[in-house]
Amino acid sequence: MSYDHFYRFFSVEKERRIKLMFEVYTTGLTFWIDRACEMPEWSFDYIQINRDKVEKELRQLFENIIEVEYKGTTTTIRLFDKGGAMTRQFKDIIAFKINWFSRKTVDTYRPYFENE
């Protein structure tokens, strides 16, 4: 990491919740969801210009159902609202490797904050 200062926050372990970490550093904010790193990542300039969009995406991260698909070195993270509609998708590739013969697994996690 090339930043002089940063704060790292880890999620509290809860049953059927995904591991989540985020960092606030000198120029922005980034999330680490399960084994996918730096998704999403925003500079403070972007956050200032797109405050409503960033706030909406943060709410989705904490209030939506999260589905994680693993296939070899690829991790796909999908967020679903209460009605089951996909609201966001992230894809992270750890290393370039042919994943054709890798087994696919899918895990579903509950939201951190559930408004009933």
PyRosetta script that sets phi, psi and omega in degrees:
from pyrosetta import init, pose_from_sequence

init()
pose = pose_from_sequence("MSYDHFYRFFSVEKERRIKLMFEVYTTGLTFWIDRACEMPEWSFDYIQINRDKVEKELRQLFENIIEVEYKGTTTTIRLFDKGGAMTRQFKDIIAFKINWFSRKTVDTYRPYFENE")
pose.set_psi(1, 136.0)
pose.set_omega(1, -174.0)
pose.set_phi(2, -105.5)
pose.set_psi(2, 19.0)
pose.set_omega(2, -177.9)
pose.set_phi(3, -98.9)
pose.set_psi(3, 143.6)
pose.set_omega(3, 178.7)
pose.set_phi(4, -66.0)
pose.set_psi(4, -41.2)
pose.set_omega(4, -175.8)
pose.set_phi(5, -139.2)
pose.set_psi(5, 143.1)
pose.set_omega(5, 172.1)
pose.set_phi(6, -158.7)
pose.set_psi(6, 155.7)
pose.set_omega(6, 174.3)
pose.set_phi(7, -116.2)
pose.set_psi(7, 135.1)
pose.set_omega(7, -179.5)
pose.set_phi(8, -116.8)
pose.set_psi(8, 130.2)
pose.set_omega(8, -179.5)
pose.set_phi(9, -119.5)
pose.set_psi(9, 134.8)
pose.set_omega(9, 179.4)
pose.set_phi(10, -111.5)
pose.set_psi(10, 145.4)
pose.set_omega(10, 176.6)
pose.set_phi(11, -69.5)
pose.set_psi(11, 152.6)
pose.set_omega(11, 174.7)
pose.set_phi(12, -78.6)
pose.set_psi(12, 134.8)
pose.set_omega(12, -179.5)
pose.set_phi(13, -68.6)
pose.set_psi(13, 124.9)
pose.set_omega(13, 177.8)
pose.set_phi(14, -133.8)
pose.set_psi(14, 151.1)
pose.set_omega(14, -179.3)
pose.set_phi(15, -60.4)
pose.set_psi(15, 131.0)
pose.set_omega(15, 178.2)
pose.set_phi(16, 58.4)
pose.set_psi(16, 33.1)
pose.set_omega(16, 173.0)
pose.set_phi(17, -114.9)
pose.set_psi(17, 142.6)
pose.set_omega(17, -179.3)
pose.set_phi(18, -75.7)
pose.set_psi(18, 151.9)
pose.set_omega(18, 174.5)
pose.set_phi(19, -72.1)
pose.set_psi(19, 133.2)
pose.set_omega(19, -175.5)
pose.set_phi(20, -139.4)
pose.set_psi(20, 138.7)
pose.set_omega(20, 176.2)
pose.set_phi(21, -140.1)
pose.set_psi(21, 145.7)
pose.set_omega(21, 171.2)
pose.set_phi(22, -138.1)
pose.set_psi(22, 153.3)
pose.set_omega(22, -179.0)
pose.set_phi(23, -124.8)
pose.set_psi(23, 135.0)
pose.set_omega(23, 171.3)
pose.set_phi(24, -108.4)
pose.set_psi(24, 118.7)
pose.set_omega(24, -178.1)
pose.set_phi(25, -123.1)
pose.set_psi(25, -176.3)
pose.set_omega(25, -170.0)
pose.set_phi(26, -63.4)
pose.set_psi(26, -21.3)
pose.set_omega(26, -178.2)
pose.set_phi(27, -121.8)
pose.set_psi(27, -1.3)
pose.set_omega(27, -178.2)
pose.set_phi(28, 178.2)
pose.set_psi(28, -157.4)
pose.set_omega(28, -174.1)
pose.set_phi(29, -140.6)
pose.set_psi(29, 136.8)
pose.set_omega(29, 178.4)
pose.set_phi(30, -141.6)
pose.set_psi(30, 151.4)
pose.set_omega(30, 179.7)
pose.set_phi(31, -115.1)
pose.set_psi(31, 151.4)
pose.set_omega(31, 173.5)
pose.set_phi(32, -126.3)
pose.set_psi(32, 110.2)
pose.set_omega(32, -177.2)
pose.set_phi(33, -109.2)
pose.set_psi(33, 115.4)
pose.set_omega(33, -177.5)
pose.set_phi(34, 55.5)
pose.set_psi(34, -121.7)
pose.set_omega(34, 179.0)
pose.set_phi(35, -97.9)
pose.set_psi(35, 3.9)
pose.set_omega(35, 178.3)
pose.set_phi(36, -89.6)
pose.set_psi(36, 126.7)
pose.set_omega(36, -175.5)
pose.set_phi(37, -107.6)
pose.set_psi(37, 149.7)
pose.set_omega(37, 174.8)
pose.set_phi(38, 56.2)
pose.set_psi(38, 45.6)
pose.set_omega(38, 176.5)
pose.set_phi(39, -138.7)
pose.set_psi(39, 119.2)
pose.set_omega(39, -12.1)
pose.set_phi(40, -76.4)
pose.set_psi(40, 167.7)
pose.set_omega(40, 177.4)
pose.set_phi(41, -137.0)
pose.set_psi(41, 129.4)
pose.set_omega(41, -178.0)
pose.set_phi(42, -133.7)
pose.set_psi(42, 140.2)
pose.set_omega(42, 170.9)
pose.set_phi(43, -80.8)
pose.set_psi(43, 158.6)
pose.set_omega(43, 178.3)
pose.set_phi(44, -64.1)
pose.set_psi(44, -32.5)
pose.set_omega(44, 176.3)
pose.set_phi(45, -62.0)
pose.set_psi(45, -44.5)
pose.set_omega(45, 178.8)
pose.set_phi(46, -63.0)
pose.set_psi(46, -44.0)
pose.set_omega(46, 179.9)
pose.set_phi(47, -60.2)
pose.set_psi(47, -42.9)
pose.set_omega(47, -178.7)
pose.set_phi(48, -64.0)
pose.set_psi(48, -41.3)
pose.set_omega(48, -178.7)
pose.set_phi(49, -75.0)
pose.set_psi(49, -34.6)
pose.set_omega(49, -173.8)
pose.set_phi(50, -117.4)
pose.set_psi(50, 43.3)
pose.set_omega(50, -173.4)
pose.set_phi(51, -54.5)
pose.set_psi(51, -46.7)
pose.set_omega(51, -178.8)
pose.set_phi(52, -63.7)
pose.set_psi(52, -41.6)
pose.set_omega(52, 179.9)
pose.set_phi(53, -64.5)
pose.set_psi(53, -42.5)
pose.set_omega(53, 179.7)
pose.set_phi(54, -67.4)
pose.set_psi(54, -42.4)
pose.set_omega(54, 178.3)
pose.set_phi(55, -61.1)
pose.set_psi(55, -42.0)
pose.set_omega(55, 177.9)
pose.set_phi(56, -61.4)
pose.set_psi(56, -43.5)
pose.set_omega(56, -178.8)
pose.set_phi(57, -67.8)
pose.set_psi(57, -37.3)
pose.set_omega(57, 176.2)
pose.set_phi(58, -63.4)
pose.set_psi(58, -42.1)
pose.set_omega(58, 177.2)
pose.set_phi(59, -60.6)
pose.set_psi(59, -41.2)
pose.set_omega(59, 179.1)
pose.set_phi(60, -61.8)
pose.set_psi(60, -40.8)
pose.set_omega(60, -179.3)
pose.set_phi(61, -61.2)
pose.set_psi(61, -36.3)
pose.set_omega(61, -174.5)
pose.set_phi(62, -99.6)
pose.set_psi(62, -18.5)
pose.set_omega(62, -175.5)
pose.set_phi(63, -110.4)
pose.set_psi(63, -9.0)
pose.set_omega(63, -176.8)
pose.set_phi(64, -101.5)
pose.set_psi(64, 157.7)
pose.set_omega(64, 171.9)
pose.set_phi(65, -69.6)
pose.set_psi(65, 139.0)
pose.set_omega(65, -178.6)
pose.set_phi(66, -116.2)
pose.set_psi(66, 126.0)
pose.set_omega(66, 176.1)
pose.set_phi(67, -111.6)
pose.set_psi(67, 130.6)
pose.set_omega(67, -179.9)
pose.set_phi(68, -119.5)
pose.set_psi(68, 127.2)
pose.set_omega(68, 177.7)
pose.set_phi(69, -113.1)
pose.set_psi(69, 127.4)
pose.set_omega(69, 176.8)
pose.set_phi(70, -110.8)
pose.set_psi(70, 132.9)
pose.set_omega(70, 173.2)
pose.set_phi(71, -147.3)
pose.set_psi(71, 100.4)
pose.set_omega(71, -176.6)
pose.set_phi(72, 62.8)
pose.set_psi(72, -122.1)
pose.set_omega(72, -178.2)
pose.set_phi(73, -94.3)
pose.set_psi(73, 6.5)
pose.set_omega(73, -178.5)
pose.set_phi(74, -103.9)
pose.set_psi(74, 132.7)
pose.set_omega(74, 174.7)
pose.set_phi(75, -119.8)
pose.set_psi(75, 126.0)
pose.set_omega(75, 176.2)
pose.set_phi(76, -115.9)
pose.set_psi(76, 126.7)
pose.set_omega(76, -178.7)
pose.set_phi(77, -115.5)
pose.set_psi(77, 126.0)
pose.set_omega(77, 179.3)
pose.set_phi(78, -121.1)
pose.set_psi(78, 137.5)
pose.set_omega(78, 176.8)
pose.set_phi(79, -107.1)
pose.set_psi(79, 134.7)
pose.set_omega(79, -178.6)
pose.set_phi(80, -125.2)
pose.set_psi(80, 136.5)
pose.set_omega(80, 176.7)
pose.set_phi(81, -78.1)
pose.set_psi(81, 179.5)
pose.set_omega(81, -176.9)
pose.set_phi(82, -60.7)
pose.set_psi(82, -27.7)
pose.set_omega(82, 179.3)
pose.set_phi(83, -82.7)
pose.set_psi(83, -3.5)
pose.set_omega(83, 178.9)
pose.set_phi(84, 92.1)
pose.set_psi(84, 3.4)
pose.set_omega(84, 179.2)
pose.set_phi(85, -83.6)
pose.set_psi(85, 134.5)
pose.set_omega(85, 178.3)
pose.set_phi(86, -71.5)
pose.set_psi(86, 128.8)
pose.set_omega(86, -178.2)
pose.set_phi(87, -107.1)
pose.set_psi(87, -21.0)
pose.set_omega(87, -177.3)
pose.set_phi(88, -162.3)
pose.set_psi(88, 150.7)
pose.set_omega(88, 176.6)
pose.set_phi(89, -140.3)
pose.set_psi(89, 137.1)
pose.set_omega(89, 174.5)
pose.set_phi(90, -122.4)
pose.set_psi(90, 146.1)
pose.set_omega(90, 176.2)
pose.set_phi(91, -132.6)
pose.set_psi(91, 130.3)
pose.set_omega(91, -179.2)
pose.set_phi(92, -127.9)
pose.set_psi(92, 131.1)
pose.set_omega(92, 177.4)
pose.set_phi(93, -115.8)
pose.set_psi(93, 116.0)
pose.set_omega(93, -175.8)
pose.set_phi(94, -72.8)
pose.set_psi(94, -41.9)
pose.set_omega(94, -179.7)
pose.set_phi(95, -148.7)
pose.set_psi(95, 151.9)
pose.set_omega(95, 178.3)
pose.set_phi(96, -81.0)
pose.set_psi(96, 110.5)
pose.set_omega(96, -177.8)
pose.set_phi(97, -152.6)
pose.set_psi(97, 143.7)
pose.set_omega(97, 178.6)
pose.set_phi(98, -70.8)
pose.set_psi(98, 121.8)
pose.set_omega(98, -176.1)
pose.set_phi(99, -100.1)
pose.set_psi(99, 10.4)
pose.set_omega(99, -175.4)
pose.set_phi(100, -55.3)
pose.set_psi(100, -39.0)
pose.set_omega(100, -174.7)
pose.set_phi(101, -96.6)
pose.set_psi(101, 3.1)
pose.set_omega(101, 179.3)
pose.set_phi(102, -80.0)
pose.set_psi(102, 144.9)
pose.set_omega(102, 178.2)
pose.set_phi(103, -77.2)
pose.set_psi(103, 141.4)
pose.set_omega(103, 178.2)
pose.set_phi(104, -98.3)
pose.set_psi(104, 132.8)
pose.set_omega(104, 173.3)
pose.set_phi(105, -127.9)
pose.set_psi(105, 148.5)
pose.set_omega(105, -179.3)
pose.set_phi(106, -131.1)
pose.set_psi(106, 130.7)
pose.set_omega(106, 175.2)
pose.set_phi(107, -121.6)
pose.set_psi(107, 144.2)
pose.set_omega(107, 178.6)
pose.set_phi(108, -117.9)
pose.set_psi(108, 135.1)
pose.set_omega(108, -177.4)
pose.set_phi(109, -122.6)
pose.set_psi(109, 145.7)
pose.set_omega(109, 178.5)
pose.set_phi(110, -76.2)
pose.set_psi(110, 158.0)
pose.set_omega(110, 176.4)
pose.set_phi(111, -66.6)
pose.set_psi(111, 154.2)
pose.set_omega(111, 175.6)
pose.set_phi(112, -70.0)
pose.set_psi(112, -40.9)
pose.set_omega(112, -178.8)
pose.set_phi(113, -119.1)
pose.set_psi(113, 120.5)
pose.set_omega(113, -178.8)
pose.set_phi(114, -115.8)
pose.set_psi(114, 115.3)
pose.set_omega(114, 176.5)
pose.set_phi(115, -93.3)
pose.set_psi(115, 117.3)
pose.set_omega(115, -178.1)
pose.set_phi(116, -97.9)
pose.dump_pdb("model.pdb")
